[in-house]
Amino acid sequence: MAAVAVVAIALGAVLAGGPETAGARGGGLELQRIGNFESPVYVAAAPGAGKLLFVVEQPGTVRLIRGGKVLKRPFLELRDRVRYGGEQGLLSIAFDPRYRKTRRLFVYYVNRDGDIRVDSLRAKGGDATRADRGSRRRLIEIAHPVNANHNGGQLQFGPDRMLYMGTGDGGGAGDASGNAQDPSSLLGKLLRVEPKAKRGYRIPASNPFADGGGRGEIYSLGLRNPYRFSFDRRTGDLWIGDVGQDAWEEVDHATDAEARGANFGWNLFEGDHPFEGDAGDPPPNYRPPVLEYSSRGGGCAITGGYVSRDRSLPALAGRYLYADFCIGEIRSLDAGAPNPGATDRATGLRVASPSSFGEGAGGRLYVVSLDGPVYRIRQR
């Protein structure tokens, strides 16, 4: 196996201190509470709309913060289309890189049938604080039969202006259907498409299976539940927090060239360890994680974050942030190091039930608690 940094997370210290609240401090950093919401799972900003911050609530609503105040009227209401509960719900939002001109956005959710659905919409022409529900069009729908868990959930435009989607392996345990390693399945993958101006999408010719051998939408495979992934806004590198089974949580990293056709190992490997016996030789284009940690330390699900490029956060410059949903400790590693996992360290900040990180205007960093609060990470 390749050399992978293994980090031990001490649960006892986290429980002793309790979750951080607004204004709590650690390592020269602090958390500033900017609002309280109903089961928030994501936060993002739109290009050209820097004064607005969009907060995704899992039951099916997108709310707005403007000038530090939460607006009463939601930006978008999709509760009637969303199946909510457990790992299901409205899970993320992404904005066209030319949003200032197109007013186009995309939402990722689990529909009433339990399937993964991505829709496109537009903001109302004369009102930047409202989405036009009448403009909603299906971009893609992926059948997710039998199990309610492992829906993935992340939408993100890459530096190439293509739309990336992270899908789970179909749920249950052990990927019994073998979706993650199956190039004919869209589950357990990182997908990459070019949305069309009116509806639908085009498969980029540079996708690894664009000419056959698998589904053309697939960019990377071998993922269990890549609930949160991101791109470094400076280098364009891909970072994935892939939720493990029972033993190992992992952080994956790849440049754009490395991510094309990359196989992150599941369900042959959990972390960099053979899953349920001898996995044999690694699959073609296998990329082991740059960091893994054992669930025996009290962890249950990694929440991937972002590489900090916020100039107001010198303590985190160039460091990738992540957390574990059950532990709540926010940790970071040096994204530019030859072995990033070896640089892992605690930030001194903790949040109860961290469901996501987010990136706002100017690279501002946010962390979301499923319990309700959304915080901005600040330097003291």
C-alpha positions as CSV (number, residue, x, y, z in Angstrom):
1,M,0.0,0.0,0.0
2,A,1.0,3.6,-0.5
3,A,2.2,5.6,2.4
4,V,-0.8,7.4,4.0
5,A,-0.8,9.7,6.9
6,V,-2.9,8.4,9.8
7,V,-4.2,10.9,12.3
8,A,-5.6,10.0,15.8
9,I,-8.4,12.3,16.9
10,A,-8.9,12.4,20.7
11,L,-12.6,12.3,21.4
12,G,-12.2,12.8,25.2
13,A,-10.8,16.3,24.8
14,V,-13.7,17.3,22.6
15,L,-16.3,16.1,25.0
16,A,-14.6,17.7,27.9
17,G,-14.7,21.1,26.3
18,G,-18.1,20.9,24.7
19,P,-19.0,22.4,21.3
20,E,-17.8,25.9,20.5
21,T,-20.4,28.7,20.3
22,A,-20.3,32.1,18.8
23,G,-17.2,34.0,19.7
24,A,-15.4,30.9,21.0
25,R,-11.6,31.0,20.4
26,G,-8.8,28.7,19.6
27,G,-5.4,28.9,18.0
28,G,-5.8,32.6,17.2
29,L,-9.1,31.8,15.5
30,E,-12.7,32.4,16.5
31,L,-16.2,31.5,15.3
32,Q,-18.7,34.3,14.7
33,R,-22.3,33.1,14.6
34,I,-24.1,34.7,11.6
35,G,-27.5,33.1,11.9
36,N,-29.6,30.2,13.1
37,F,-31.5,27.9,10.7
38,E,-33.5,24.7,10.3
39,S,-31.1,21.8,9.8
40,P,-28.6,23.8,7.7
41,V,-26.4,21.6,5.5
42,Y,-24.6,24.1,3.1
43,V,-23.6,27.7,2.6
44,A,-22.4,29.5,-0.5
45,A,-22.1,32.8,-2.3
46,A,-23.0,33.6,-5.9
47,P,-20.6,35.3,-8.4
48,G,-21.6,39.0,-8.7
49,A,-23.8,38.8,-5.6
50,G,-21.2,39.2,-2.9
51,K,-23.5,40.9,-0.4
52,L,-25.7,37.8,-0.3
53,L,-25.0,34.5,1.5
54,F,-27.1,31.5,0.6
55,V,-27.9,28.9,3.3
56,V,-29.3,25.5,2.4
57,E,-31.8,24.0,4.8
58,Q,-32.1,20.2,4.5
59,P,-36.0,20.1,4.6
60,G,-36.0,22.0,1.3
61,T,-35.4,25.7,1.7
62,V,-32.7,28.1,0.7
63,R,-32.4,31.2,2.9
64,L,-30.5,34.4,2.5
65,I,-28.2,36.5,4.7
66,R,-27.7,40.1,3.6
67,G,-25.8,42.7,5.5
68,G,-25.5,40.3,8.5
69,K,-29.3,39.8,8.7
70,V,-31.3,36.8,7.8
71,L,-34.1,37.7,5.4
72,K,-37.5,36.5,6.4
73,R,-38.5,35.5,2.9
74,P,-36.7,32.5,1.5
75,F,-34.7,32.6,-1.8
76,L,-36.2,29.2,-2.8
77,E,-38.7,26.8,-1.4
78,L,-38.7,23.2,-2.6
79,R,-40.2,21.4,0.4
80,D,-43.0,19.9,-1.8
81,R,-40.4,18.2,-4.0
82,V,-37.9,17.0,-1.4
83,R,-37.8,13.8,0.6
84,Y,-36.3,14.9,4.0
85,G,-34.9,12.8,6.8
86,G,-31.6,11.1,7.7
87,E,-29.2,11.7,4.8
88,Q,-32.0,12.8,2.5
89,G,-33.1,16.3,1.7
90,L,-32.0,19.4,-0.2
91,L,-28.2,19.0,0.1
92,S,-26.4,21.8,-1.8
93,I,-26.5,24.7,-4.3
94,A,-24.1,25.9,-7.0
95,F,-24.1,29.0,-9.1
96,D,-23.1,29.4,-12.8
97,P,-19.7,31.1,-12.9
98,R,-21.4,33.7,-15.1
99,Y,-24.3,34.1,-12.6
100,R,-24.1,37.9,-12.8
101,K,-25.3,37.6,-16.4
102,T,-27.2,34.3,-16.6
103,R,-28.8,34.3,-13.1
104,R,-28.6,30.5,-13.3
105,L,-28.2,28.2,-10.4
106,F,-28.4,24.5,-9.6
107,V,-29.7,22.5,-6.6
108,Y,-29.0,18.9,-5.5
109,Y,-31.7,17.1,-3.6
110,V,-33.4,13.7,-3.0
111,N,-36.8,13.7,-4.6
112,R,-40.0,12.2,-3.3
113,D,-39.2,8.9,-5.0
114,G,-35.9,8.7,-3.1
115,D,-33.8,9.4,-6.3
116,I,-31.0,11.9,-6.7
117,R,-32.1,14.9,-8.6
118,V,-30.2,18.0,-9.9
119,D,-32.3,20.9,-11.2
120,S,-31.4,24.2,-12.8
121,L,-33.3,27.4,-12.0
122,R,-32.9,31.2,-12.5
123,A,-33.1,34.0,-10.1
124,K,-35.9,36.5,-10.9
125,G,-34.7,39.2,-13.2
126,G,-35.6,42.2,-11.1
127,D,-35.1,40.6,-7.7
128,A,-31.8,39.0,-6.7
129,T,-33.3,37.7,-3.5
130,R,-35.8,35.3,-5.2
131,A,-35.5,32.3,-7.4
132,D,-38.1,31.8,-10.1
133,R,-39.6,28.3,-9.4
134,G,-41.2,28.5,-12.8
135,S,-37.8,28.3,-14.4
136,R,-37.0,25.0,-12.8
137,R,-35.7,22.3,-15.3
138,R,-34.3,18.9,-14.6
139,L,-30.6,18.6,-15.3
140,I,-30.1,15.0,-14.2
141,E,-32.0,12.3,-12.2
142,I,-30.2,9.2,-10.9
143,A,-32.2,6.3,-9.6
144,H,-31.3,5.5,-6.0
145,P,-33.3,2.4,-5.2
146,V,-33.7,0.5,-1.9
147,N,-31.6,2.5,0.5
148,A,-32.1,6.0,1.9
149,N,-28.4,6.7,2.8
150,H,-25.3,7.5,0.7
151,N,-26.8,10.2,-1.5
152,G,-23.6,12.2,-1.9
153,G,-24.8,15.8,-2.1
154,Q,-22.2,18.2,-3.4
155,L,-22.5,20.4,-6.5
156,Q,-19.4,22.5,-7.4
157,F,-18.3,24.3,-10.5
158,G,-14.7,23.6,-11.2
159,P,-12.0,26.0,-12.4
160,D,-12.8,24.7,-15.9
161,R,-16.4,26.0,-15.5
162,M,-17.8,22.5,-15.7
163,L,-20.4,21.3,-13.1
164,Y,-19.2,18.5,-10.8
165,M,-21.5,16.3,-8.8
166,G,-20.5,13.8,-6.0
167,T,-22.8,10.8,-5.8
168,G,-22.9,8.1,-3.1
169,D,-22.7,4.4,-3.8
170,G,-26.4,3.7,-3.4
171,G,-26.4,3.1,0.3
172,G,-26.7,0.1,2.6
173,A,-23.4,-1.3,3.7
174,G,-20.4,-2.5,1.7
175,D,-21.7,-1.4,-1.7
176,A,-23.3,-4.7,-2.2
177,S,-24.4,-3.7,-5.7
178,G,-20.8,-2.9,-6.7
179,N,-21.8,0.6,-8.0
180,A,-18.6,2.5,-7.0
181,Q,-16.4,0.3,-9.2
182,D,-18.9,-0.1,-12.0
183,P,-18.3,2.4,-14.9
184,S,-21.9,1.8,-16.1
185,S,-23.3,3.2,-12.9
186,L,-23.5,6.9,-12.0
187,L,-23.4,6.0,-8.2
188,G,-20.3,6.2,-6.2
189,K,-18.7,8.7,-8.6
190,L,-17.6,12.2,-9.3
191,L,-19.6,13.3,-12.3
192,R,-18.6,16.2,-14.7
193,V,-20.9,17.8,-17.2
194,E,-21.4,21.1,-19.1
195,P,-24.9,22.4,-18.5
196,K,-26.6,23.7,-21.7
197,A,-28.0,27.2,-21.8
198,K,-31.6,26.2,-21.8
199,R,-31.9,22.6,-20.5
200,G,-29.9,19.4,-20.2
201,Y,-26.1,19.0,-20.5
202,R,-23.3,18.1,-22.7
203,I,-20.7,15.4,-21.9
204,P,-17.2,17.0,-22.1
205,A,-15.0,15.3,-24.7
206,S,-12.2,15.2,-22.1
207,N,-14.2,13.0,-19.7
208,P,-12.5,9.5,-19.4
209,F,-15.5,7.6,-20.8
210,A,-16.7,10.1,-23.3
211,D,-15.9,7.7,-26.1
212,G,-17.2,4.6,-24.5
213,G,-16.3,2.0,-21.9
214,G,-18.6,3.6,-19.2
215,R,-21.0,6.4,-18.6
216,G,-19.8,9.5,-20.2
217,E,-20.7,11.7,-17.2
218,I,-18.1,9.9,-15.0
219,Y,-14.9,11.8,-14.1
220,S,-13.7,9.8,-11.1
221,L,-14.9,6.6,-9.5
222,G,-14.4,4.4,-6.4
223,L,-16.2,6.6,-3.9
224,R,-18.4,5.6,-1.0
225,N,-20.2,8.8,-0.1
226,P,-18.3,11.9,-1.2
227,Y,-20.8,14.1,0.7
228,R,-18.5,17.2,0.5
229,F,-15.7,18.0,-2.0
230,S,-14.2,21.2,-3.2
231,F,-11.7,22.9,-5.5
232,D,-8.8,25.0,-4.3
233,R,-9.5,28.4,-5.7
234,R,-5.8,29.1,-6.3
235,T,-4.5,25.8,-7.7
236,G,-7.7,24.1,-8.9
237,D,-6.8,20.9,-7.1
238,L,-9.6,18.6,-6.0
239,W,-10.2,17.7,-2.3
240,I,-12.7,15.1,-1.2
241,G,-13.9,14.0,2.2
242,D,-15.2,10.5,1.5
243,V,-17.3,9.0,4.3
244,G,-16.0,5.6,5.4
245,Q,-17.8,2.3,6.4
246,D,-17.0,1.3,10.0
247,A,-13.2,1.6,10.2
248,W,-11.6,4.5,8.3
249,E,-12.5,8.0,7.2
250,E,-10.5,9.6,4.5
251,V,-9.4,12.7,2.7
252,D,-8.6,12.4,-1.0
253,H,-6.6,14.8,-3.2
254,A,-5.8,15.1,-6.9
255,T,-4.8,17.7,-9.4
256,D,-7.1,18.1,-12.4
257,A,-5.0,15.8,-14.5
258,E,-4.8,13.2,-11.7
259,A,-8.6,13.3,-11.1
260,R,-9.5,12.4,-14.7
261,G,-10.3,8.7,-14.5
262,A,-9.0,8.4,-10.9
263,N,-10.2,5.4,-8.9
264,F,-10.3,6.2,-5.1
265,G,-10.6,2.6,-4.2
266,W,-14.0,1.9,-2.6
267,N,-15.2,-0.9,-2.2
268,L,-11.9,-2.7,-2.7
269,F,-10.4,-0.4,-0.1
270,E,-11.6,1.5,2.9
271,G,-9.1,4.3,3.4
272,D,-5.9,2.6,2.1
273,H,-6.9,-0.8,3.7
274,P,-8.4,-3.8,2.0
275,F,-12.1,-3.9,2.7
276,E,-13.3,-7.3,4.0
277,G,-10.2,-9.3,3.2
278,D,-7.5,-9.2,0.6
279,A,-8.4,-6.7,-2.2
280,G,-5.7,-7.9,-4.4
281,D,-3.8,-5.5,-6.7
282,P,-5.1,-1.9,-6.6
283,P,-7.4,-1.0,-9.5
284,P,-6.1,1.0,-12.5
285,N,-5.5,4.7,-11.7
286,Y,-5.9,4.0,-7.9
287,R,-5.3,7.1,-5.8
288,P,-4.9,6.3,-2.0
289,P,-6.1,9.0,0.4
290,V,-3.6,11.6,1.6
291,L,-5.1,11.3,5.1
292,E,-7.1,8.7,7.0
293,Y,-8.3,8.4,10.6
294,S,-9.8,5.5,12.5
295,S,-13.4,5.6,13.5
296,R,-12.4,3.9,16.8
297,G,-11.5,7.4,18.1
298,G,-15.2,8.3,18.2
299,G,-15.6,9.5,14.6
300,C,-18.4,8.5,12.3
301,A,-18.5,10.6,9.2
302,I,-15.9,13.0,7.7
303,T,-17.1,16.5,6.6
304,G,-14.8,17.7,3.9
305,G,-14.1,21.4,3.6
306,Y,-12.0,24.0,1.6
307,V,-8.5,25.1,1.2
308,S,-8.3,28.5,3.0
309,R,-7.4,31.4,0.6
310,D,-9.0,34.0,2.8
311,R,-6.3,36.7,3.3
312,S,-7.9,37.7,6.6
313,L,-7.0,34.2,8.0
314,P,-3.2,34.0,8.0
315,A,-3.3,31.2,10.5
316,L,-5.0,29.0,8.0
317,A,-3.3,30.2,4.8
318,G,-3.1,27.3,2.3
319,R,-4.5,24.8,4.7
320,Y,-7.4,22.4,4.0
321,L,-10.1,22.3,6.6
322,Y,-12.2,19.2,7.6
323,A,-14.1,17.9,10.6
324,D,-16.0,14.8,11.8
325,F,-19.7,15.0,12.3
326,C,-19.6,13.0,15.6
327,I,-16.5,14.7,17.0
328,G,-16.9,18.3,15.9
329,E,-13.2,19.2,16.1
330,I,-12.1,21.4,13.1
331,R,-8.7,20.3,11.8
332,S,-6.5,21.4,9.0
333,L,-3.6,20.2,6.8
334,D,-1.1,21.9,4.5
335,A,-2.5,21.6,1.0
336,G,0.8,22.4,-0.6
337,A,3.0,19.9,1.3
338,P,4.4,16.8,-0.4
339,N,2.6,14.7,2.2
340,P,-0.3,16.8,3.3
341,G,-1.6,14.3,5.8
342,A,1.6,14.5,7.8
343,T,0.9,18.2,8.5
344,D,-2.5,17.5,10.0
345,R,-3.3,19.5,13.2
346,A,-6.2,20.8,15.3
347,T,-7.3,24.4,14.8
348,G,-8.6,24.7,18.4
349,L,-12.2,25.2,17.1
350,R,-15.1,22.9,17.6
351,V,-18.7,22.9,16.3
352,A,-21.4,20.5,17.3
353,S,-22.6,18.3,14.4
354,P,-20.7,20.0,11.6
355,S,-22.7,19.3,8.4
356,S,-20.6,21.4,6.0
357,F,-18.1,24.0,5.3
358,G,-18.7,26.8,2.9
359,E,-16.8,29.5,0.9
360,G,-18.1,33.0,0.5
361,A,-17.0,36.2,-1.3
362,G,-13.2,36.7,-1.2
363,G,-12.7,33.1,0.0
364,R,-14.4,33.7,3.4
365,L,-14.8,30.5,5.2
366,Y,-17.9,29.2,7.0
367,V,-18.8,26.1,9.0
368,V,-22.4,24.9,9.4
369,S,-23.9,23.0,12.4
370,L,-26.8,20.7,11.6
371,D,-28.2,21.8,15.0
372,G,-28.9,25.3,13.5
373,P,-26.0,27.7,13.8
374,V,-23.9,28.9,10.8
375,Y,-20.5,30.4,11.7
376,R,-17.9,32.5,9.9
377,I,-14.3,31.5,10.8
378,R,-12.3,34.6,11.7
379,Q,-8.8,35.5,12.9
380,R,-8.8,37.1,16.4
